[in-house]
Amino acid sequence: MINPKPNGLRIVILIILFPIFVAAQTTSDGTRFITHALVLADTSLEVKSTESAYFPWIEEYEFRTETRDLDFEKQEYVMRLSPSTSEKRKAQARLYSLLQSSPNFDLRKSFCDRSIEVHAHWISLYIIDNQLEQLSALEKNLDDKSRVYEKYIGIYEFDFQKLVSIEQIRTDLNLKKYSLENERKFILSKYNLDPQIFDYSQFIGTQEITEAITLLDLYINNEDVIEDAYKMDMIQAEIALEEAEDNQILDFVQLRYQGPHDNLFKERFSVGMGVRLPNNGNRILKMKELELEFNEILDERVLDQQESQLELQQIKEELRRDIAVLAYYDDQIKKERLKLQSLTEKITAEEGYNPISILNIEERAISNGIDRIQMLEEILFDYLNYLKRSGQICGSELRNFFEKP
């Protein structure tokens, strides 16, 4: 039976910390950002009122009276009681408990979508800030090149196209920075956050992603699984109630009292009861319908799990492939950097060396960093898709899934 209960301690903590999350931060990390974005959407803060219900042993009281020839001194009185059974009362209590603990699936799915969106924005902030850092380094490199080329003006056969090219690159760079900065402002404003610096020191890496995707694929708190499990519990409870009613043999107990009322020796008192044999076609039909509905949900769940497993396997293979490509890229860039570093030392050792050569080596390193960020971005969003399809990101509120464990 699904019965999510609010965590009272966590509610108190959130109430205390909420003003801190809302206030402007000079430096913040992913956990603060995600907690601030999700705190108002936490479905566990929804407190449901519960009421106890009493299911009686006597379900119906019936009182009848008759008279003969309007002679009230010979009035007849009948009291009929329709009893319940222990099996029936237990089935009623279970069905009521399920109805009362029904999760708000619309709210839970809304929170799930919110969690995915917030994590996507956290990835975007990480990528944007890394790109802006690389673009700032590239801008400084262009400034240094421009100063060097300006010194060459007037020298025989100087190529002015180099200065033109630098300005064109600078324009493209400024447009890119402007676009990234606007996107960053949009994300912060969406969550009512002031401009601030984020700490990415604990941001998840490819090694942690590789380890994470080797764990259990289908998370137990997958929202679809929870909803289907609840529906199946409800169906089983309804079937149990129908069976309990069908198994009830004793239909009623009757007490009869009749006159004449002027002679105690002639007063008549009798006790009777009614029994019934279960042979209700409508009840049997309803139980069969419920069984068919139960099996249909079960079959769909098995099929969905198979499809999800297949899709998850494809995502995992794609992630492993992209991570392997990135690892190979890092290895090649590392070798290149070591060789260029050695070459830089040789160039600077020569008298009257051309600084443009050094700046070109530096520009190459910056370009490699920009390319790596783009490759990493695809991996991170694929991992977010993996968390979504496996149900993990919807199964634990207020958690940063892109933080190192």
N, C-alpha and C positions, 0 to 999 in steps of 0.2 A: 504494500500500500504506500502510495506516495504522500508524504506529509511533511513538506519543508517547514522548518520552524525558524523564526527569527532569532538571531544571536544577540541577546541583550547587551553583552559586554561590548560587542563590536559597534552597536548603535551608540553607546555612550562614548566610545573612542572617536567615532566619526563626528559626533556632535561637538566634541572638544576640539578636534583637529580641523573641522571644516573652515573656520575663519582663517586659519593659517594657510590652507590651500588657496582660498580666494584672494588673500592679500598678495601684492606684487612681490616677487622673489628676485633677488639679484642673481642667484644661481639656483637651479632646480634640476632634479633628475627625472628619469622616466616614471618612477613609482609615484612621485608627487603629481606629475602631469596627468597620468592615467587615473589616479585616485581622485584628483580634483574633477576630472571629466566624467567619471562614473558615479561619484558619490550620490548624486541626486537620482540616478537611475537604478540604484541597487534594489532589486526586487526583494531581498531578504529583509529590508526595512518595512515591508508591508506587513502590518500586524492584523491578523484576522480575529474577529471576535468569535468565541466558541460558546455554544450553549449545550447543556446536557439535555438528553431526551429520555423520557421514561416510556418503555413499551409494556403495557399492562398484560397481566395474565388473563384478564377478562376483556375481550375486545368489544363486546356489545351486550347491553342490558335491554331487555324487551319486557314491557309490562302490558298485559292484556286483561280486560275484564268483560264479562258477559252477564246478562240477566235473562231470566225466563219469564215471558209474559209481563215484563216490566215490574216484576216482583223483586224489589231490591233486597228483601230479606233472604232471597235465595240467590244472591249475587255470587258469581264465580270469578276467581282471581287466578291469573297465570303469570308467573315470572320465568322468563327464559334467559339463560346466560350462554353466550358464545365464547368458549375459552380459547386461549392461544396455547402454544407449545413452547418448550424450551428451545427447540431447534428453530422455530419461527422467530422468536424474540432475538436470538443471536444473529440470525440473518438480517433482521430489520436494523439491529444496532450496527452491524458492519456496513450495510448500505448507507445508513445515515452518516456514519463516520467518514466514508469516502466522499459523500456529497459535501460534507462540511469542510473537508480538507482539500477540496478541488483547487489545484494551482491555477493561477491566472496565466494561462499559456500565451495570451496576446501580450501581456506585460513582460513575460519572460523572453519571448522572441524579440520584443522591442529592445530589451536590455542587451540581448545577444547581438543584434544589429548595431547597437550603440557601441558595444565593446569592440567589435570588428572595426568600426569607423575610427574610434579613438586610437587603436593600435596602428591603423593605417596612417593616421596623422602623425603619430610619434615616429614612425619610420620615415615619413616625408620630412619631418623636422631634422632628423639625423642626416638624411641625404642632403637636404638643402644647406645645412650648416657646414658640412664637409665640402660641398661644391663651392660655397661662398669662400671658404678658406683657400681652396685651390685657385679660385678665380682672383682672389686678392694677391696671391703669390704670383700669378701670371701677369696681373696688372703691374706689379712692381718690376717684373722682368721686362715688360714692354717699356716702362719708363727708363730703365737702365739702357736698353737697346737704343731708344730714341735719343738719349743724351750722347751716346757713343756715335751714332750716325750723324748727329748735328755737328759734331766736331770734324766730320769728314767733308762737310759742305765746302766747296771751293777747291777741294783736291781733285786733280785730273781724273776723269772717267768715273766720278762718283755716281752711283745708281740711285737717283731720287725715288725710284719706284719702291725702294726698301722703306723709306719713310712713309710713303703713301700706304703701303701694305700694313705697316704698324698701326696707322690711324684707322684703317678699315677693321683690323682685328680688334682695336680698342673699342670701336663703336659696337661691334658684335658682342664684345665682352660686357660692356655697360648695359646693353639691352638684356643680356642673360642675367646679370646681377639684379637689374631692376625687376625682372619677372620673378626671380627667386625670392627677393626681399618682399615683394607684394604677396606672394603665396605664403610666406612665413607669417606676415602680418595678418592675413586672412585666417590662418589656423589659430593664431593666438587670440584674435578677436572673437572667434567662434566660441571659445571657452572663457571669455572675459578675463584674459590674462594680459598683463602689461609686457612690453618688450623686456626680454631677459635672456640671460646666458644659461644654456643647459649643460649639464655634466653627462657626458656619454662614456665615462670611464668603465661603467658596468654594462655597456650595451653588448648584447649577445653576438658571438662570432660564429664563423662557419663550423668550428669544431663542436661547439655546443649544439648547433642545429643538427649536425650529423649524429650526435649522440641522442638527441631528442627524437628523431624520426625512427630510431630503432626500437622505441618503446611501444606499448600497446597502441594499436591503431584507433580502434573505436572506443572513445571515452564513455564511461558509464553514465555520465550526466548529459549525454547528447539529448537536445531538447525533443527531437522527434521520438527517440526511444522512451523518454519519460512520459510523453503524451500518450503514446501507444500503450505503454505499461499501465497507465491510469485507466484508459478505456477498457483494457482487458480485465483489470481488477473490478471495474464497475459491472461489466458483463457477467463475470463470475459471481459477484454479489447478487445480481438480479436472478441469475439461474438458481443460486442457493435458496433465495426467498421463494421462488416458484416451486422448487422441489419441496421445501418445508411446508408450503400450503397444500401441495398435492399429497404429502404424506400424512396430513392431519386426518385422523379417523373420527375422532369425537367432534361432532358438529355442534351440539348444544346440550345443556342440562336444563330440565324444566321442573319447576315447582308449581303444583296446582292445589288450590284451596277452594272448596265449594260447599254451599249450605245444604239444608236449612240452618240458619244461624240461631234458632231458638232452642235447639236441642243439642247439647254437647256430644251426646252419644251418636248422633246422626251426622255430625260434621265429618267431611271427607277431606283428607290431605294425601296427595300422591306425588311421587317423584318419578320423572321420566328422563330419557335422554335420546338423542338422535345420533346415529352414525352414518357415515357415507363411505362409499368405495370410490377411490380415485379413478375417474374415467372421463375427465374433462378434456375434450378434444382441443378447445381453444388454448388451455394452459399448455398442453403438449406442443401445440403449434408454436406458441410463443417461445418455449424453451428451445425448440429446434431452430427458430429464427435467431435466437441469441447465440446458439452454438455455431451457426453458420457465420454470423458476424464476427465471433471470436476467432474462428479459423481463418477468416478472410484477413483480419488485421495481422494475425500471426504469419500468414503466408507473405503478405506485403512487407512485413518487417524483415523476414528472412531474405526476400528479394532485394530490399533496400540495402541491407547489410552487405550482400554480395556485390551490389553495384558500388557501394561506398568503398569496400575493400579494394575493388579493382581500380577505382579512381584514385584512391589514396596511394596505391602501389605505383600508379603512373606518375603522380606528383612526387613521390619519393625518388623514383628513378630519375626524374628530371632534375630534382634538387641535387642528388648525388653527382649527376653528370655536370651540372653547372658549377658545383663546388670543386669538382676535379679540374674543370677548365680553369677556374679562378686560381687554384693551387698551382697549376702548371704556369699560368700567366705570372703569378708572383715569383715563381722560381726563375723564369726567364728574365723578368725585370730585375731581380736581385743580381743575376749574373751580369746583366747589362750595366747596372749601376756600379758594380765593382770595377768593371773594365773602364767605364767612363771616368770613375774616380781616379783610377791610375793614369788615364790619359790626361785628366785635368792637372794632375801633379806635374806631369812632364811638360805640358804647355806653359804653366805658370813658372816653371823653372827656367824657361828660355827668356832671354832679354828682349824686350820690345814685342811681347806676344800680343795678339789681337784679342781683346776682351770679348768680342762677339762670339768667338768659339766657346768660351766658358758659358756665356749667356744662352747659347743654343743648347748646350748640354743640360743647363738648368731648366730650360723650357721643355726639353724632352722629358725630364723627370716629372715636371708638373703635369704634362699631358698624359703621362702614364698613370698618374694618380687620379686624374679625371676619368679616364677610361675604366680604372678599377672601381671607382664609386658607382659608375653606371652598371657594371657587371654585378656588383654587390646588391644594388637596388633590386634587380630582378630576382635574386636569390631570396632576399628578405620578404618580398611580396609573395613569392611562391610559398615560402614557409608560413606566411599568414594564411594563405589559402589552405595549406595543409591543416593548420590549427582549426580553421573554420570547418572543413569537411570532416575532420575527426571528431568535432564537437568539443574539443578541449577548451577552446576560448570562451565557450558559453557555460562551462561547467564550474567555473570558479570565479566569483565576483571579486572585483577590486584587486586583480593580480596583474603584474606587468610580465607578459610572456616574452618580452625581448630584453630581459635582464639576465645576466649570468647567474646560474644557480649557486 
